Amino acid sequence: MYVFCLKNEQVRIFMNKFLKGNMMDGFTVLGVELFCTARFRTDGRINPRFLGENEKRTFCRWEELRPYIYGLVKGSIKPEYFRAVLALGGKKAEQIHRNAASLHLTIYFERDIITFTAGTAQKNFSLKGGEDAAWEDHLKTFFRKNGFVCETPV
């Protein structure tokens, strides 16, 4: 498990890219919870009636939910907290490590700090932990390419 955080001005920049841009598009949404004017939650499960005839999946993609989440968050008052659990699975996970069944990223905002927690699910049990290291390296590169300096939380 890899844990890192963003602070200060980087929080505003990340939330802007996360909620308005396409930086996290392609991730599957396993859940979102936010507390602003009221508490809002979704488990990310898609209504099958919204899928195409040949399309089969259980969860929404971030780009499908992003406009709704942004609509709840926008305004002059910051949410008390915000938590999103995102995942890469299937071929996207295999591109990062051949034994990765899914790669998870939890994004938690509270008190002007965003904490990220990364985890993996293996296809076949292994004590080597190669999936974790590959996912951690991928995330470090991904965030660096997007202009973020990740810190280890205190």
GIDAGI-V997976 format. One line per field, one symbol per residue. ss: DSSP state (H for helix, E for strand, C for the rest). burial: I if it has 16 or more other ideal C-beta (glycine too) atoms within 10 Angstrom, else O. A space follows every 50 residues. Layout:
# GIDAGI-V997976
ss: ???
burial: ???
This chain:
# GIDAGI-V997976
ss: CEEEEEECHHHHHHHHHHHHCCCCCCCEEEEEEEECCCEEEECCECCHHH CCCCCCCCECEHHHHHHHHHHHHCCCCCCCEEEEEEEEEHHHHHHHCCCE EEEEEEEEEECCEEEEEEEEEECCCCCCCHHHHHHHHHHHHHHHHCCCCC ECCC
burial: OIOIIIOOOIIOOIIOOIIOOOIIOOIIIIIIIIOIOOOIOIOIOIOOOO OOOOOOOOIIIIOOIIOOIOOIIOOOOIIOOIIIIIIIIOOOIOOIIOII IIIIIIIIIOOOIIIIIIIIOIOOOOOOOOIIOIIIOIIOOOIOOOOIOI OOOO
